[in-house]
């Protein structure tokens, strides 16, 4: 660790070796300009090294003279020792107020291992090693009965044989002196023998848990003997070629062979994911006993090849919420026929097994506190509850948070602007992109950052329009449409213009209003108010990069004490993993799916009412956002 | 009906219109010669019409003079009015003793319909017509739950959905206003919905019962609404190309792709059978809810593609006796994937579901009498029991009864000699073939007839050798091997020689000895004797053509009162049909399979002992065959 002191404010921070100086500044709310996302092209993030040594990297931006004087590009500078750094006048922000809007990245409040340890390891399929006695003329019962009898007498398990496990049974029993390992499905009205292998294979026993998301698919490889996660992989859902959200996928599924195509694509994605997990874990296909899927209702329908048509037509009825275990091959998965697939049951058309899994993982349904559980992606799913009752509601948040619909939006991949700071005086931006490369567009978290910054610096009014009185060349008007130039073409060589338009802001406002209205409806239905919420659990990938303070600033999340927020990671994946390790957890997921009361918001007057009130930054009822109202007041000089 | 009086004995018989005169004579034990099987070629069956009119058919055998005098070939003569018929000296048998060995064809003692009526009609898969209410926003449970709930509330059935029934559910429900028919598997720990069809299809609900025999396959098409048999078809098992009995099939199954080939062949046979049944019944594939198979243990293994290797290796262990219901397509059957297949559970490697089905059909396990149940084909399966206990044993009867192994043997098809009478003085034969065509060979029942006749006329000694003192050109000796010429080449134009050799007789003796020894072992194990047997039930195709008196004469069946014998037809098929119509019957079959105690006869000293004692016609212990011993005594002039 090194100490870096930023001048002129003498702000001293501790920094890990090798960190990028621009990142250090951003993390500590010190404003340094920057338009190229950290690529070293715009030259706006110049600083001067007053003490300490920083090797100069050749750059067309810096003159030899500058280099001699210790001037560097902060985005190109790694901290390798103690430093004193002068922020140059042209980049420095004279106003300390920026430090008041400190970034609040939520802490991860819960990890998989700690939750897993609360559950007895009890896989859905168990392996039993049997040392049978070979048949003799005085004990010549048939092979299958010999196995069943041993299971009954030695292990207390009254099982039946699956047909496929019978075919090669005679040969298998005789290939290692009647010493075999049986794989037995423990879930259901009667245990079922799925497979018989020669010898003792009990030490090689794995499962895969997969979160089947609309955009991304995440998988864990789990060792069923230890409960440990052996590998983790993710990929885009290959279906995204046919639409960004569940609605467009459902529409596509109604075309000729559409359903078959979509199923084929997700199966292809999952096959790839499994192959990588097996490679990472050095596992053979035959060692995977089963997969537990968790996904929203539409994704599960598409994965199983079940027509999702009526999910999107009022009154929004899915074909099925809870699927029986079936063999992996019948979905087209590249796994042995004895490998089963399970899925976490869903609650309703727009309240899927991914949320049930999250509730299971977080234990919401067993808490004596009131929990608000939020999973925002293209859909926003909100759950409010405790051990007493669980309510849920979902809203189409629209793909704004995924960065998809807005003009210069993009997914959170390399080149996406994910953090934005604006100089409150000059309105010049400091941009950080994923991968520190030239900005290509703006992703969901960057969009929230930017809109919050625009509000903070007074460029944007609470109704989502650019302040007409502001005078800055960053705002231009084309055909009556105003837009903020986040990145001008001339900011660096090869730069492209990236703008945020008022329609883009409307889009975000509608999305955040839908989520917030959804929270409000749940609270009203439960007879609770904001102050009754003991914890807010944020789940999903979106939460990973979410600045909680910014999300409250725009009115996406409620203005309650920040320490009530916790980020639980991918609740869907981890719930599926739990259900994969413990039959009790799986059964609890089934119970949760039956216990959750889902409130349909479409054509719901209360929701429409709440939604309209939320179409404002942060909200038309400023008393619901006291800390934000107070802060913005100093900008706009008014009370709400 | 007409009256025919045979002269010179004035024997008067009542005859149906159109009957063949030779058949009438045979049925009434009146001897008329005949070598060509009824084809009209040998001219040995000439008779003279004394009164009444019989149109003459042109024949190269009869002269015009003969025709004018009323001479006719009895095999070519149909009875169309009252007749007085003179049996000509050259064909007439002067000895009345022949009437003493009256043919005893067993009467069918039991028919399917009468047994069926004792069972409540309760198919393994039931159809329920549901008039569901379409979903509304206040009742928007998912489609599958809507179906399950209705079944639960209206029909008291707590079912689960099979995955395949879910795929098209949404569309099916909506194609006829949520009026659907569900097919529900009622067998097992929890009812399972297999299929959902639009509208009311309950009136079209069928199953097929199939007896999968080593040689032949028989099927019934059953209406599950009425319990009626709608059609009946049979075919050879196409596997016979690869061996006549189960042992040769098992050996073939061990060759490369052997099992796959054999499975393919029986599936092909069954597909053909089902297609014909559906055509006859005017039924669509989708209207067949399931098939119930009944077969010996090897046939069931081969049909399901399960390696039967260890069935024939000591200690004779099959892979499985009781198979779970699976979908027809997984066996390769040309039926919808929702059509299930069941099979009647087996007892042991050589005591199959065919016998369990027969026990079920006859109700042996519920009788307060002691029943001997006999099913003889290439294998002989014998069951002895009552409501108290059921013992079984099987022996390899060898294919002699199927007419296969002996030199001039053949299956019971067109041209097979099925009935034989010998003139006790001249030893000239009267032959009747299946289809009244020229004899091609001798089938199982013909063989038993012939050997019994040879014993009766004194040409064969009880140890199975031709009487050395007899002088007839019908017996010739070639290289020390003696044989009986049943049909000489010159007997009719284009005739072929058909002979019975001493090795052929040895073959038959071994077969009958095995069956009889099997009966003896069962009796000894049960602590019973012959007089304790209240009824003998003969099952199977072999029994259909069996002359009970002749079978006792050679010592195949025990010498007990003839009225104790009853023929029950194809017990395997009818048991399968019962189990198909009633879940209670199916469950009873499962119970029977567990209740039967099978005695393994291989390397069984008691069996070897009994077998050796039975290697004699009828038996070395002549007191076991009192009526036969008494009758044959007059031939051989000795007491046993």
Interface residues (C-beta under 8 A of the other chain):
Chain A: X135 X136 X137 X140 X141 X142 X143 X144 X145 X160 X161 X162 X163 X166 X167 X168 X169 X170 X171 X174 X189 X190 X304 X305 X306 X307 X309 X310 X314 X315 X316 X317 X318 X319 X320 X321 X323 X324 X326 X330 X348 X349 X600 X603
Chain B: X135 X136 X137 X140 X141 X142 X143 X144 X145 X160 X161 X162 X163 X166 X167 X168 X169 X170 X171 X174 X189 X190 X304 X305 X306 X307 X309 X310 X314 X315 X316 X317 X318 X319 X320 X321 X323 X324 X326 X330 X348 X600 X603
